[in-house]
């Protein structure tokens, strides 16, 4: 009964759906409960600054590891999403008004944690004329002022039917602009019904055209019933949009009301996907069962910069040789 009440409260639009039994996880994706004292310090700081984190809202399996290293992905614009994706554990409904003080609080937490790199994400805000783009820009600006040495990665919604929104966030010049495709186009009607695959591709392509210096990044889940060839096609589409960084992770079902896991992809299969993605030309690839969009984002950003520098150096040497 308690589980049913929780589902009804967080996901009212899913309450009427039939239950999908939650499959037993294989050994390679089980994680330990968080016990490290720094985990509790990070959690306390989030509470002190009245901040929402996607780590908690999306029930991320890596929260113990990340928070124990003072890494947290801040989720701005509230904890309630205007969409109801079949894979997502974030609360759905009508969000509250934006909090004008949130950019300052986020920046304060970033400074107190001493982060070298921070990931800022948000719920979908289809209720706002700009989809929350100006709020993203305000948060980026506040972090630049409070912690100028910190690099900023944003993980944004698709800004569907929000003219000018992409330009607003790109003009704020985050170091990394991430937007996830999540799954293959065939599964969008059931897994991501409020989104449009080609709008998401267009967003990533447009960011790169607006500011080629910004690293672009996208991710998808596997284990939802996609075919290998479909995953390869998504990789090709992302490369056509000149996306730099691809993340691939295993979908894990949050509750019986969410989409069922169609299959667990083995570590060897993930390694094969990573090899294919690198061959297609991504600067960076992270593909493991527990990979998530912001998992190890700080170390990955350093590696991403190094990969671009190496590519530019090799290109310059070829020009000289010619």
C-alpha positions as CSV (number, residue, x, y, z in Angstrom):
1,X,0.0,0.0,0.0
2,X,2.8,2.4,0.9
3,X,4.4,1.8,-2.5
4,X,1.1,2.4,-4.3
5,X,0.6,5.7,-2.5
6,X,4.2,6.9,-3.4
7,X,3.6,6.0,-7.1
8,X,0.3,7.9,-7.1
9,X,1.9,10.9,-5.5
10,X,5.0,11.1,-7.7
11,X,3.5,9.7,-10.9
12,X,-0.3,10.3,-11.1
13,X,-0.3,9.8,-14.8
14,X,1.2,6.3,-14.4
15,X,-1.0,5.1,-11.6
16,X,-3.6,3.6,-13.9
17,X,-1.1,1.6,-15.9
18,X,-0.7,-2.2,-15.3
19,X,2.3,-3.3,-13.2
20,X,5.5,-4.4,-14.9
21,X,7.4,-6.8,-12.6
22,X,10.9,-5.5,-11.8
23,X,13.5,-7.9,-13.0
24,X,16.2,-9.1,-10.7
25,X,19.4,-7.1,-11.4
26,X,22.5,-9.1,-12.5
27,X,25.6,-9.0,-10.3
28,X,27.5,-6.5,-12.5
29,X,25.0,-3.6,-11.8
30,X,24.5,-4.0,-8.0
31,X,25.8,-1.2,-5.9
32,X,26.4,-0.8,-2.1
33,X,24.3,1.5,0.1
34,X,26.1,4.8,0.8
35,X,27.9,5.0,4.1
36,X,30.9,7.4,3.6
37,X,30.8,10.4,5.9
38,X,31.4,12.8,3.0
39,X,28.2,11.5,1.4
40,X,26.3,12.7,4.4
41,X,28.1,16.1,4.4
42,X,27.2,16.6,0.7
43,X,23.6,15.6,1.5
44,X,23.5,18.1,4.3
45,X,24.8,20.9,2.1
46,X,22.1,20.2,-0.5
47,X,19.5,20.5,2.3
48,X,21.1,23.6,3.8
49,X,20.9,25.4,0.4
50,X,17.4,24.0,-0.4
51,X,18.6,22.4,-3.6
52,X,17.2,19.6,-5.6
53,X,19.5,17.0,-7.1
54,X,18.8,14.6,-10.0
55,X,20.9,12.1,-8.1
56,X,18.0,11.7,-5.6
57,X,15.0,12.5,-7.8
58,X,16.0,10.0,-10.5
59,X,17.1,7.4,-8.0
60,X,20.6,7.2,-9.6
61,X,22.5,4.0,-8.6
62,X,25.8,6.0,-8.4
63,X,24.7,8.4,-5.7
64,X,26.8,6.8,-3.0
65,X,30.0,7.0,-5.0
66,X,29.5,10.4,-6.4
67,X,28.3,12.2,-3.2
68,X,31.2,10.6,-1.3
69,X,33.5,12.5,-3.7
70,X,31.5,15.7,-3.3
71,X,30.0,15.4,-6.8
72,X,26.3,16.2,-7.2
73,X,24.2,17.1,-10.2
74,X,22.0,20.0,-9.3
75,X,18.5,20.0,-10.7
76,X,17.1,23.5,-11.1
77,X,13.5,24.8,-11.6
78,X,11.9,22.5,-9.1
79,X,11.3,18.8,-8.6
80,X,8.2,18.5,-10.8
81,X,8.3,17.8,-14.5
82,X,5.6,18.7,-17.0
83,X,6.2,15.5,-19.0
84,X,5.7,11.8,-18.1
85,X,8.5,9.8,-19.8
86,X,8.0,6.1,-19.2
87,X,11.6,5.6,-17.9
88,X,11.9,8.5,-15.6
89,X,11.4,8.6,-11.8
90,X,11.2,12.4,-11.5
91,X,7.9,13.6,-10.1
92,X,5.4,14.8,-12.7
93,X,2.6,17.4,-12.6
94,X,2.3,21.2,-12.6
95,X,5.5,22.8,-11.3
96,X,5.7,25.8,-9.0
97,X,6.9,29.3,-10.1
98,X,10.6,29.7,-10.6
99,X,12.6,30.7,-7.6
100,X,14.6,33.9,-8.4
101,X,17.1,33.1,-5.6
102,X,18.0,29.7,-6.9
103,X,20.9,30.7,-9.1
104,X,22.6,32.3,-6.1
105,X,22.0,29.2,-3.9
106,X,23.3,26.8,-6.6
107,X,26.5,29.0,-7.1
108,X,27.0,29.1,-3.3
109,X,26.8,25.3,-3.0
110,X,29.3,24.9,-5.9
111,X,31.7,27.3,-4.3
112,X,31.4,25.5,-0.9
113,X,31.9,22.1,-2.4
114,X,35.0,23.4,-4.2
115,X,33.9,21.7,-7.4
116,X,36.2,21.8,-10.4
117,X,33.3,20.8,-12.7
118,X,29.5,21.0,-12.1
119,X,26.6,19.5,-13.9
120,X,23.3,21.5,-14.0
121,X,20.2,19.8,-15.2
122,X,16.5,20.5,-14.9
123,X,13.0,19.2,-15.2
124,X,11.1,19.9,-18.4
125,X,9.2,23.2,-18.0
126,X,6.8,23.2,-20.9
127,X,4.8,25.7,-18.9
128,X,7.4,28.5,-19.4
129,X,7.5,30.6,-22.5
130,X,11.3,29.9,-22.9
131,X,11.3,26.5,-21.3
132,X,13.5,27.8,-18.5
133,X,16.4,28.9,-20.8
134,X,16.9,32.3,-19.1
135,X,17.0,30.5,-15.7
136,X,19.7,28.2,-17.0
137,X,21.6,31.3,-18.2
138,X,21.2,32.9,-14.8
139,X,22.6,29.8,-13.0
140,X,25.6,29.7,-15.4
141,X,26.3,33.4,-14.7
142,X,26.0,33.0,-11.0
143,X,28.4,30.1,-11.0
144,X,30.9,32.0,-13.1
145,X,30.8,34.8,-10.5
146,X,31.0,32.7,-7.3
147,X,33.4,30.0,-8.6
148,X,35.2,31.3,-11.7
149,X,37.5,28.3,-11.8
150,X,34.6,25.8,-12.0
151,X,33.7,24.5,-15.5
152,X,30.0,24.2,-16.1
153,X,28.1,21.5,-17.9
154,X,24.4,21.8,-18.6
155,X,22.0,18.9,-19.3
156,X,19.0,20.6,-20.7
157,X,15.5,19.7,-21.9
158,X,14.7,19.7,-25.6
159,X,13.1,23.2,-25.6
160,X,10.4,21.9,-27.9
161,X,8.4,24.7,-29.4
162,X,10.4,27.3,-27.5
163,X,11.8,29.6,-30.2
164,X,15.1,31.3,-29.2
165,X,15.6,29.2,-26.1
166,X,18.6,27.2,-27.4
167,X,20.3,30.5,-28.4
168,X,19.9,31.9,-24.8
169,X,21.6,29.0,-23.2
170,X,24.3,28.8,-25.8
171,X,25.1,32.5,-25.4
172,X,25.7,31.9,-21.7
173,X,28.6,29.6,-23.0
174,X,28.6,26.5,-20.8
175,X,31.7,24.4,-21.2
176,X,29.6,21.4,-22.1
177,X,26.1,21.4,-23.5
178,X,24.4,18.0,-22.9
179,X,21.0,16.9,-24.2
180,X,20.1,13.2,-24.1
181,X,18.4,11.4,-27.0
182,X,17.6,8.7,-24.4
183,X,16.5,5.9,-26.8
184,X,16.1,5.0,-30.5
185,X,13.4,6.8,-32.6
186,X,11.2,3.7,-32.9
187,X,10.7,3.7,-29.1
188,X,9.9,7.4,-28.7
189,X,6.1,7.0,-28.8
190,X,6.1,4.7,-25.7
191,X,9.3,5.7,-23.9
192,X,9.6,9.4,-24.5
193,X,6.1,10.4,-25.9
194,X,6.4,14.2,-25.1
195,X,9.6,14.6,-27.1
196,X,10.6,14.5,-30.8
197,X,13.7,12.7,-31.8
198,X,14.7,15.1,-34.6
199,X,14.1,18.1,-32.4
200,X,16.7,16.7,-30.0
201,X,19.1,16.2,-32.8
202,X,18.4,19.7,-34.1
203,X,19.2,21.1,-30.7
204,X,22.6,19.5,-30.5
205,X,23.4,20.5,-34.1
206,X,22.3,24.1,-33.5
207,X,24.4,24.5,-30.3
208,X,27.5,23.4,-32.2
209,X,26.7,25.9,-35.1
210,X,26.1,28.7,-32.6
211,X,29.4,28.1,-30.7
212,X,31.8,25.5,-32.0
213,X,33.9,25.9,-28.9
214,X,31.2,24.3,-26.7
215,X,31.6,20.6,-26.3
216,X,28.3,18.8,-27.1
217,X,27.3,15.6,-25.4
218,X,24.4,13.2,-25.6
219,X,23.4,9.9,-24.0
220,X,21.0,7.0,-24.4
221,X,19.8,4.0,-22.4
222,X,19.9,0.4,-23.6
223,X,17.9,-2.5,-22.4
224,X,14.5,-1.0,-23.6
225,X,14.1,-3.3,-26.6
226,X,16.2,-1.5,-29.1
227,X,18.1,-3.4,-31.8
228,X,21.9,-3.1,-32.2
229,X,21.5,-1.6,-35.7
230,X,19.2,1.1,-34.2
231,X,21.8,2.1,-31.7
232,X,24.4,2.3,-34.5
233,X,22.0,4.6,-36.4
234,X,21.6,6.9,-33.4
235,X,25.4,7.1,-33.2
236,X,25.6,8.1,-36.8
237,X,22.9,10.7,-36.4
238,X,24.8,12.2,-33.4
239,X,28.1,12.3,-35.4
240,X,26.3,14.1,-38.3
241,X,25.3,16.7,-35.6
242,X,29.0,16.8,-34.7
243,X,28.4,15.7,-31.1
244,X,31.7,15.2,-29.2
245,X,30.8,12.9,-26.3
246,X,28.4,9.8,-26.2
247,X,27.3,8.1,-23.0
248,X,25.5,4.7,-23.0
249,X,24.1,3.1,-19.8
250,X,21.7,0.3,-18.8
251,X,18.1,1.3,-18.2
252,X,16.9,0.4,-14.7
253,X,13.2,0.3,-14.0
254,X,12.3,2.6,-11.0
255,X,8.9,1.2,-10.1
256,X,6.4,-1.4,-11.4
257,X,4.5,1.5,-13.2
258,X,7.5,2.4,-15.4
259,X,8.6,0.7,-18.6
260,X,9.9,-2.8,-18.1
261,X,13.5,-3.7,-18.7
262,X,13.6,-5.7,-22.0
263,X,17.1,-7.1,-21.3
264,X,20.3,-6.5,-19.4
265,X,23.2,-5.6,-21.6
266,X,26.5,-7.3,-20.5
267,X,29.7,-5.4,-19.8
268,X,31.2,-7.1,-22.9
269,X,28.4,-5.8,-25.1
270,X,28.9,-2.3,-23.6
271,X,32.6,-2.5,-24.5
272,X,31.7,-3.5,-28.0
273,X,29.3,-0.5,-28.3
274,X,32.1,1.7,-27.0
275,X,34.5,0.4,-29.7
276,X,31.9,1.0,-32.4
277,X,31.3,4.6,-31.2
278,X,35.0,5.5,-31.0
279,X,35.4,4.2,-34.6
280,X,32.5,6.5,-35.7
281,X,34.6,9.5,-34.5
282,X,33.3,10.6,-31.0
283,X,36.0,12.4,-29.0
284,X,34.8,10.6,-25.9
285,X,32.7,7.6,-25.2
286,X,31.5,6.3,-21.8
287,X,29.6,3.0,-22.1
288,X,29.1,0.8,-19.1
289,X,26.1,-0.6,-17.3
290,X,26.2,2.1,-14.6
291,X,27.1,5.0,-16.9
292,X,24.8,8.0,-16.5
293,X,25.0,11.4,-18.1
294,X,26.9,13.1,-15.3
295,X,28.8,10.1,-13.9
296,X,32.5,11.0,-13.6
297,X,31.7,14.2,-15.5
298,X,34.7,16.1,-14.0
299,X,37.3,13.5,-15.1
300,X,35.5,13.0,-18.4
301,X,35.7,16.8,-19.1
302,X,39.4,16.8,-18.5
303,X,39.8,13.9,-20.9
304,X,37.5,15.5,-23.4
305,X,39.7,18.7,-23.5
306,X,42.8,16.5,-23.9
307,X,41.2,14.6,-26.8
308,X,40.2,17.8,-28.6
309,X,43.7,19.2,-28.2
310,X,45.2,16.0,-29.5
311,X,42.9,16.0,-32.5
312,X,43.7,19.7,-33.3
313,X,47.4,19.0,-33.0
314,X,47.2,16.0,-35.3
315,X,45.2,18.1,-37.8
316,X,47.8,20.9,-37.7
317,X,50.6,18.4,-38.3
318,X,48.9,17.0,-41.4
319,X,48.4,20.5,-42.8
320,X,52.1,21.2,-42.3
321,X,53.1,18.0,-43.9
322,X,51.0,18.8,-47.0
